[in-house]
């Protein structure tokens, strides 16, 4: 039988917008743009032949047809969701695809991965390090570690708050130190990471040195290479959480200056709505949170002294 059904993407867009009362909120939930949500809803209205929303400035209200359609859809979608969950339990594997950017995977996640496999030997992990955010709508990533502005409502997903302070090798400190003032490093080689080109400017501004122009730069395209250069005594790199809490950086680099500058950003665990109920996702997320808390039990991340760190 050839069923007369609208595109499921349009149904999802309408259901989310109706439930949340906003195209913007629906777009955030479905990882689409507000324009895409609006187009999907309009397509559904054309398919049905009736308006589902009354669109007024700053307000989205269901029509009588829209209200009835939402109520009818709710029961159908609940049945689809329940059937899908039952099927996914039968077919569920212990495989998780994790998304994070490259330096975080290389310097933080991979060094910890053996501990995870020791604790959960049957779990299979795939890591993708695309330069853009995780496309949850495509179903490729099950969980993502993201770098974002600090969220007022993100405490239950917070891994660590980002702060920055210059670091160098102990030999570099012996050769060029002591560094008694913040200005004392301006004429020394500064190692610049192209993935975050403004971090030195931000630190200098917090130091009250926003108008200075350092003379000697070395640049790298990856955080790991920048920190490696600092370990080799080539100059000051920018230390930031979580890298400086892990070997070999924890034992081979020091932070001789007192100023630790906030970036206003943090690392969070994001999980798509479709995966939040899965046991394997809960296990992995809880493990990430536990590891983070063990590394950073308090908000402060740098001791602000010249001890190896």
Secondary structure, DSSP 8 states (H G I E B T S, - for coil): -------HHHHHHHHHHHHHT-HHHHHHHHT--HHHHHHHHHHHHHHHTS--EEEETTEEEE-HHHHHHHHHHHHHHHHHHHHHHHHHHHH--SEEEEE--HHHIIIIIHHHHHHHHHH-TT-EEEEE--SS---GGGT--SEEEEEEE--TT-GGGEEEEEEEEEEB-HHHHHHH----SGGGGTTS-EEEEGGGTTHHHHHHHHTT-TT---S-EEEESSHHHHHHHHHTTS-BEEEETTGGGSTTHHHH-B---S--EEEEEEEEEEE-GGGTT-HHHHHHHHHHHHHHHHH-SSS-----SSSB-
